[in-house]
């Protein structure tokens, strides 16, 4: 994980945010699949876009929002920056973070399995809490006004109220009087003016859609996201105070199940998640969480069952497929090799830069003594990590085992060329 950034990957959270964003993207003429949305583990309020159609939201923003409409409004505003070409520039840290986040997340799971300490796993997976984004370049006031106008137009076109956007801006409006170090990054990077607030308020007063509230489905999804983030990111005692036993709502039980499992109390967490599954047996995210709980506590066969049910309900979610493959590899059972490879194949089609998935693929093939394919997968992993000497070494092993002329053999030649060109370039630089 890149220094200064702790990215969180979670299928439920990402798909919920995508549900808010897709209508806005479509209105903007942007294919939703072309925008990468990522969540930064940071308690402060911030959201921004970067080059390459990448949008980032802080966990603090998600947890502070009282409604899904606030997040939708923020997304609409940030989409205005994308449409207007106002993207901020970063170093290669963002690219590295995107590439290695899943690796760190699943290494965290592995740490939990190895030590029996789920808190250690979460510490590795989340890469620390409260990270600051001080490299964000501020937008100009003109760009902010332009993004506002796009957001208001897009919300009208999708028949949604701009009240959420206004309430978010209202929440941070007083911060401009604070000293810089006490301001949320959003205030420092998105200059807020009285004219902007007045313009948004005027739009709300005349829009035909201002009285429309978000659907209860979206509101429940928002409450679940908040509960999940809070229970994973905050101390367990804080979660149990925020979501006490007297609160029998679905998000509260969800949060308590996470808090108890982070304490290592599967005797309390599993019955809670089982109760939610009994209530909603077709919810893939409850099955996924159960799989995570069991995997981190060494109950591998049960974890596999839970993950397989999750992937049956949500068959093309790469993060869950990789987690299922991880559980199967941990079992060491050759009977799971084909299922493992099938899951990883789908996941890698979506994200071919997933370092951890390639590592699992190498281990899975090794379990089945398919040494050539294991070496090939290890070469792909090494290339992504920039370990070019290892790339060449693994390719030699693969070439000794695999027939020439096949698609994999051709791919090996491509990998070899990339690695050798890089190493030659490095030798020339040292001369």
Buried (B, 14 or more C-beta within 10 A) or exposed (E): BBEBBBBBBBBBBBBBBBBBBBBBBBBBEBEBEEBEBBBBBBBBBBBBBBEEBBBBBBBBBBBBBEBBBBBBBBBBBBBBBBBBEBBBEBEEBBBBBBBBBBBBBBBBBBBBBEEEBBBBBBBBBBBEBEBBBEEBEBBEBEBBBBBBBBBBBBBBBBEBBBBBBBBBBBBBBEBEEEEEEEBBBBBBBBBBEEEBBEBBBEBBEEBEBBEBBBEEEBBBBBBBBBBBBBBBBBEBEEBBEBBEEEEEEBBBBBBBBBBBBBBBBBEBBBEBBEEBBEEEEEBBBBBBBBBBBBBBBEBBEBBBBBBBBBBEBBEEBBBBBBBBBBBBBBBEBEEBBEBBBEBBEBBBEEBEBBBBBBBBBBBBBBBBEBBBBBBBBBBBBBBBBEBBEBBBBBBEBBBEEBEEEEEBBEBBEEBBEEBBEBBEEEEEEEE
